[in-house]
Amino acid sequence: MKALITGASSGIGREIAKYLSSIGWETVLVARREERLKSLASELDCSAFEVCDLTSEEECDRLFKKYSDIDLLVNSAGCGVFGEFCKTDLERERQMLSLNIIALHMLTKLYAKAFVKRGTGRILNVSSSAGFFSGPLFSSYYASKAYVLHLSEAISYELRKSGVTASVFCPGPVKTEFGLADGISHGIGAISPELAARKAVDGVLKGKRIIYPNLQTRMLVFASRFIPREALLKIVAKQQAKKAGRSCQN
Ligand SMILES: NC(=O)c1ccc[n+]([C@@H]2O[C@H](COP(=O)([O-])OP(=O)(O)OC[C@H]3O[C@@H](n4cnc5c(N)ncnc54)[C@H](OP(=O)(O)O)[C@@H]3O)[C@@H](O)[C@H]2O)c1
């Protein structure tokens, strides 16, 4: 069995590649940093790598054409732009939306169609617990993860009789390089990328629709249904301000 993993040079994607390899899967590692991919590929059995900037639609097409024979697609590549909406850089946000939404959408569609034709295949999209909320100070990132969550959940229902599964992974904070460039800390309760990877892979192999890494995250999402939206906005805004070491007004 063969998996293609985006975002495999770091964090959750890297650990997913290692875990899949440890249970006998061939892997294709995708990201921009060649040295990291090369070094990981040399550690793993039966591993190839592909240097690819997924913000380019041509690159997404090329990837699909070159690796059409996979059994599992893992869309883990993602990034965030932190700050107040009126102050963040539009070009950085455009890049983020190209990666978190357009590239994930394109790869999901290209592979889903091919998998359905074949009658088998699995897709794992990495969203976040952020996908369930609106996120002041991290607004477009939260919105991009809501897109991933809702797209994946809907597709998984459409595909339920096709032999193909789509799963969406929704972790809370994970100790990776994510957000470090913007000075964001992971906060209390962050889990290791190894644990996140194991839960995500075990979930997708069981064909689960929504995968949480632990009970706390599942309970947080469940409990939030009973909190008024106005109050939730304030809670999330405070939480984000804390992570960035800022004081939160209101
Ligand atoms: N860490 C958390 O707290 C957390 C929580 C919930 C959800 N998530 C989600 O988990 C996923 C993985 O994040 P992570 O925590 O593992 O972060 P990470 O350590 O920063 O990894 C991000 C990965 O995306 C790749 N990437 C970034 N831009 C790319 C581009 N233009 N083209 C191709 N690859 C690109 C990076 O590789 P290169 O730089 O080499 O290209 C890297 O491999 C993301 O979708 C994130 O939203 C993270």
The ligand as a Gaussian input file, in Angstrom:
#p B3LYP/6-31G(d) Opt

LIG

0 1
 N        0.514000      22.372000      15.190000
 C       -0.721000      22.638000      15.591000
 O       -0.951000      23.134000      16.707000
 C       -1.883000      22.284000      14.682000
 C       -3.159000      22.192000      15.261000
 C       -4.238000      21.878000      14.452000
 C       -4.052000      21.662000      13.099000
 N       -2.812000      21.778000      12.555000
 C       -2.676000      21.550000      11.104000
 O       -1.770000      20.492000      10.907000
 C       -1.193000      20.606000       9.607000
 C        0.307000      20.375000       9.730000
 O        0.849000      21.421000      10.501000
 P        2.076000      21.186000      11.484000
 O        1.625000      21.528000      12.837000
 O        2.680000      19.883000      11.222000
 O        3.009000      22.415000      11.004000
 P        4.490000      22.454000      10.444000
 O        5.408000      21.699000      11.313000
 O        4.756000      23.918000      10.222000
 O        4.373000      21.716000       9.031000
 C        3.783000      22.331000       7.916000
 C        4.157000      21.535000       6.682000
 O        3.544000      22.150000       5.522000
 C        4.543000      22.273000       4.506000
 N        4.268000      23.417000       3.636000
 C        4.129000      24.711000       4.014000
 N        3.943000      25.494000       2.934000
 C        3.978000      24.654000       1.851000
 C        3.858000      24.860000       0.454000
 N        3.654000      26.081000      -0.058000
 N        3.948000      23.787000      -0.371000
 C        4.155000      22.551000       0.139000
 N        4.269000      22.286000       1.452000
 C        4.184000      23.337000       2.297000
 C        5.848000      22.481000       5.269000
 O        6.957000      22.073000       4.486000
 P        7.968000      23.054000       3.691000
 O        8.120000      24.299000       4.501000
 O        9.207000      22.220000       3.586000
 O        7.308000      23.277000       2.373000
 C        5.656000      21.508000       6.428000
 O        6.040000      20.220000       6.030000
 C       -1.583000      21.975000       9.080000
 O       -2.596000      21.817000       8.122000
 C       -2.093000      22.711000      10.308000
 O       -3.081000      23.655000       9.971000
 C       -1.720000      22.074000      13.320000

